């Protein structure tokens, strides 16, 4: 097993772009071999320094551009928000809170065509509620009707 692991480790060091160690005794033999092949074939092979580069030239530019574009899209969607948001009825009415009522339930009951999140926020705003709860028997001003 140790021989297999050691052979695998050596094979990984031989792959260009994997590990950029300084040439040792084994690498200097391969370097001489490579120079012989370069003379015989008449062409040069990439240097060890180019094989050790983490990213090809220009790749960081494109990665940065893609990240900036994605950030701007997310920012734009956040600023514009979902279509149709904020349609809360202008007319209001006074209702008495009964046992089991929630602001969400009141929003669904009295403004069924509006987004309940916007209606709950408007109820809290109209009644100066600190949280999103109301006491039983309390009178609340609630947006009513269709948006």
Secondary structure as the mmCIF struct_conf table of DSSP 4:
data_model
#
loop_
_struct_conf.conf_type_id
_struct_conf.id
_struct_conf.beg_label_comp_id
_struct_conf.beg_label_asym_id
_struct_conf.beg_label_seq_id
_struct_conf.end_label_comp_id
_struct_conf.end_label_asym_id
_struct_conf.end_label_seq_id
HELX_RH_AL_P HELX_RH_AL_P1 UNK A 2 UNK A 14
BEND BEND1 UNK A 15 UNK A 15
TURN_TY1_P TURN_TY1_P1 UNK A 16 UNK A 17
BEND BEND2 UNK A 18 UNK A 18
HELX_LH_PP_P HELX_LH_PP_P1 UNK A 21 UNK A 23
HELX_RH_AL_P HELX_RH_AL_P2 UNK A 25 UNK A 41
TURN_TY1_P TURN_TY1_P2 UNK A 42 UNK A 42
HELX_LH_PP_P HELX_LH_PP_P2 UNK A 44 UNK A 47
HELX_RH_AL_P HELX_RH_AL_P3 UNK A 48 UNK A 51
TURN_TY1_P TURN_TY1_P3 UNK A 52 UNK A 52
BEND BEND3 UNK A 54 UNK A 55
TURN_TY1_P TURN_TY1_P4 UNK A 57 UNK A 58
HELX_RH_AL_P HELX_RH_AL_P4 UNK A 59 UNK A 80
BEND BEND4 UNK A 82 UNK A 82
TURN_TY1_P TURN_TY1_P5 UNK A 83 UNK A 86
BEND BEND5 UNK A 90 UNK A 90
STRN STRN1 UNK A 92 UNK A 96
HELX_LH_PP_P HELX_LH_PP_P3 UNK A 97 UNK A 98
TURN_TY1_P TURN_TY1_P6 UNK A 99 UNK A 100
HELX_RH_AL_P HELX_RH_AL_P5 UNK A 103 UNK A 110
TURN_TY1_P TURN_TY1_P7 UNK A 112 UNK A 113
BEND BEND6 UNK A 114 UNK A 114
HELX_RH_AL_P HELX_RH_AL_P6 UNK A 116 UNK A 126
TURN_TY1_P TURN_TY1_P8 UNK A 127 UNK A 128
BEND BEND7 UNK A 130 UNK A 132
TURN_TY1_P TURN_TY1_P9 UNK A 136 UNK A 137
STRN STRN2 UNK A 139 UNK A 143
BEND BEND8 UNK A 145 UNK A 145
#
